Amino acid sequence: MRCNFKKNMILFYRSKIIARIRDFFSERNILEVDTPSLIKYTVTDINILPFKVLGKNKMDGVNFWLSTSPEYHMKRLLSSDIGAIYQICRVFRDEEIGQYHNSEFTMLEWYQPFYNMFDMMEIIELLFDKVFNISVFDRESYQNIFIKYFCVDPFHTDIKELNLILKKINCSNFCNSNNTITEILNLIFVFGIEPYLGKLRPISVYNYPSNQALLSKINDDDHRICERFEIFFQGIELGNAFCELINANEQNKRFNLENRIRKKNGLPQQCIDFRLIKALKKKYMPNCSGVSLGLDRIIMIMLKEKNIKNILSFSFKDC
């Protein structure tokens, strides 16, 4: 009985938090939108595994997928001159179930036309202040984070230097001679840096290497970096944000490159969503910044729970 009371109180507070988030956007006239969960084109990102939907219905000769993110559809809306928009939605990723992972989770996706990366940081910090009473954020560049933790500049390093760090953090067994500098930097960041970020307050780590640009814009003055930042709190990644890439040709090149990497790694290649590429070419597609925030993780931290399943009505194992 006591266990049921605790769960019910958690769901009550979860509902209140989401209501406060909606109030935050309503006060700023930022439009809430809905996009499909069942989609025809999925991501090419090699780090994201989508759920393929098995069924008799096909359109345009393609299969259907469960959405891993509403990003492509929301950008199509942005190209119609809709203005600032946000969405609170369920997304699906076929990944390991764990302390911070559930295959179905709640995402807050948000786009602000004519905002640069630092503008976006400021308004996200305002959201955390108004909704979660967290008024202080730290900010640090990706480069300075590596210098701070390991006295190594990620933009001026080599395999030998990075292998020494791998040994120091007991991660040598995760690598082999075929791994690139980018892959090793990712490994060091995940195991040697991320667990220690934002222990006292959230931190935004910005200016990631350009080869980790994903869908973000490359910096005009320094092509080594992209205008991307991630938010961490208590050693947990909470969000990923970009100054969005709106160059259709460049985006198409990146999708094709990802598919070549997928083929090299023995993964199936994915059809590129031509509708997104078409949207990026429209005259109303604005320069903008966007963020995706893992709401379940944020709520878990705010309610001082240790496992993501505790703040869900039903976890993936109970669905």
ABEGO torsion letter per residue (X at the ends): XAAAAAAAAAAAAAAAAAAAAAAAAAAAGBBBBBBBABBABBBABAABBBBBBBBABBBGGBBBBBBABAAAAAAAAAAAGAEBBBBBBBBBBBBBBBAABBABBBBBBBBBBGBBAAAAAAAAAAAAAAAAGBABBBBBBAAAAAAAAAGBBAABBBAAAAAAAAAAAGAAAABBAABBAAAAAAAAAAAAAAAABGAABBBBBBGBBAAAAEABBBBAABAABBBBBBBBBGGBBABBBBBBBABAAAAAAAAAAAAAAAAAAGBBBBBBBAAAAAAAABAABBBBBBBBBBAAAAAAAAAGBABAAAABABBAAAX
